[in-house]
Amino acid sequence: MENQDQIKPSALKNDSRKAVIEIRDLRKSFGDNHVLNGFNMTLREGGNLVIMGKSGSGKSVMIKCVVGLVKPDSGMVKILGKEINNLDRGAMDELRSDIGFLFQGSALYDSMTVRENLEFPMRRHKKKLGVIKDTEPLVLEALENVGLAHTMDLMPSELSGGMKRRVALARTLILKPKVILYDEPTSGLDPITSKEIIELMHSIQKKYGTSSLIITHDVDCARVISERMILLVDGINYAEGTYAELSQSTDPKVEAFFKK
Ligand SMILES: Nc1ncnc2c1ncn2[C@@H]1O[C@H](COP(=O)(O)OP(=O)(O)OP(=O)(O)O)[C@@H](O)[C@H]1O
């Protein structure tokens, strides 16, 4: 792609941090619908990478390939040094405990209190956390990180949309993940709440040294949070660089992302 040469990721050249997620030449089609046509990316330790792409461009398919929910036709996905193709179910499950997800809609269990929602992943990943007699300090720590310690015994229906999103983030933090995958973390939120969520994402990354992969349509979210960005167009990493680099591009497909 000649346009990719035009938008070389200068900031990347000397990045020696360890790769936590590596994707090479990822391909996935559904019948004649060729969604991913050789997608590449590297997320580095402690870094954050924003993937932007228009609706239907394959962002969710890509992230599902990362967590093993969709099987790619070809290509390589390596997480924390492990190629996921080579992992059996048990090993994949163990690896998943190092990956936090914050997906669209937050998906808290409506019939459980906030505390029970946070205890849920602890039961699923006993192997990582060991036997925990008293879950309260962990639940409290996670909720304090998102400023919602007082909501421990509330039901999700008693929370606002932004609070639900923060509780979902707290639930993700309970397993102390090394990587967090965010799918549209600010969608459906008003600008002030979106800003709060972005600030939280920053503070969590700083506090725990987590790496973040963020999928978003929201160019403002990308501007504030991204260390680097990849634009997913035609199933490939069409352009890659910092927000400042990409927003100055004169490539029409890149410019289209930044036009308001
Ligand atoms: N299980 C599936 N079976 C068939 N086609 C699928 C499947 N999953 C996704 N697709 C197709 O793959 C393409 C990419 O979908 P995907 O959900 O990854 O888009 P997206 O970039 O995440 O969009 P959005 O921003 O709207 O969420 C779409 O054309 C979709 O119809």
The ligand as an SDF file (V2000), in Angstrom:
LIG
                    3D

 31 33  0  0  0  0  0  0  0  0999 V2000
  -20.1470  -14.2990   12.8860 N   0  0  0  0  0  0  0  0  0  0  0  0
  -20.2230  -13.6130   11.7460 C   0  0  0  0  0  0  0  0  0  0  0  0
  -20.7350  -14.1920   10.6470 N   0  0  0  0  0  0  0  0  0  0  0  0
  -20.7920  -13.5200    9.4750 C   0  0  0  0  0  0  0  0  0  0  0  0
  -20.3610  -12.2490    9.3100 N   0  0  0  0  0  0  0  0  0  0  0  0
  -19.8530  -11.6320   10.3810 C   0  0  0  0  0  0  0  0  0  0  0  0
  -19.7540  -12.2630   11.6510 C   0  0  0  0  0  0  0  0  0  0  0  0
  -19.1900  -11.3990   12.5200 N   0  0  0  0  0  0  0  0  0  0  0  0
  -18.9540  -10.2650   11.8250 C   0  0  0  0  0  0  0  0  0  0  0  0
  -19.3440  -10.4010   10.5430 N   0  0  0  0  0  0  0  0  0  0  0  0
  -19.2050   -9.3750    9.4850 C   0  0  0  0  0  0  0  0  0  0  0  0
  -17.8930   -8.8480    9.5540 O   0  0  0  0  0  0  0  0  0  0  0  0
  -17.8990   -7.4660    9.2290 C   0  0  0  0  0  0  0  0  0  0  0  0
  -17.1720   -6.7000   10.3120 C   0  0  0  0  0  0  0  0  0  0  0  0
  -17.9620   -6.7200   11.4940 O   0  0  0  0  0  0  0  0  0  0  0  0
  -17.4580   -6.0970   12.8720 P   0  0  0  0  0  0  0  0  0  0  0  0
  -18.5110   -6.3880   13.8800 O   0  0  0  0  0  0  0  0  0  0  0  0
  -16.0840   -6.5380   13.1680 O   0  0  0  0  0  0  0  0  0  0  0  0
  -17.4350   -4.5310   12.5410 O   0  0  0  0  0  0  0  0  0  0  0  0
  -17.0110   -3.3250   13.4850 P   0  0  0  0  0  0  0  0  0  0  0  0
  -15.8980   -2.6010   12.8040 O   0  0  0  0  0  0  0  0  0  0  0  0
  -16.7600   -3.8010   14.8690 O   0  0  0  0  0  0  0  0  0  0  0  0
  -18.3360   -2.4350   13.4210 O   0  0  0  0  0  0  0  0  0  0  0  0
  -19.0590   -1.5200   14.5430 P   0  0  0  0  0  0  0  0  0  0  0  0
  -18.1780   -0.3290   14.7240 O   0  0  0  0  0  0  0  0  0  0  0  0
  -20.3480   -1.1520   13.8780 O   0  0  0  0  0  0  0  0  0  0  0  0
  -19.2310   -2.3340   15.7780 O   0  0  0  0  0  0  0  0  0  0  0  0
  -19.3480   -7.0670    9.0190 C   0  0  0  0  0  0  0  0  0  0  0  0
  -19.6000   -7.0550    7.6360 O   0  0  0  0  0  0  0  0  0  0  0  0
  -20.1220   -8.1820    9.7000 C   0  0  0  0  0  0  0  0  0  0  0  0
  -21.3620   -8.3890    9.0710 O   0  0  0  0  0  0  0  0  0  0  0  0
  1  2  1  0
  2  3  1  0
  2  7  2  0
  3  4  2  0
  4  5  1  0
  5  6  2  0
  6  7  1  0
  6 10  1  0
  7  8  1  0
  8  9  2  0
  9 10  1  0
 10 11  1  0
 11 12  1  0
 11 30  1  0
 12 13  1  0
 13 14  1  0
 13 28  1  0
 14 15  1  0
 15 16  1  0
 16 17  2  0
 16 18  1  0
 16 19  1  0
 19 20  1  0
 20 21  2  0
 20 22  1  0
 20 23  1  0
 23 24  1  0
 24 25  2  0
 24 26  1  0
 24 27  1  0
 28 29  1  0
 28 30  1  0
 30 31  1  0
M  END
$$$$
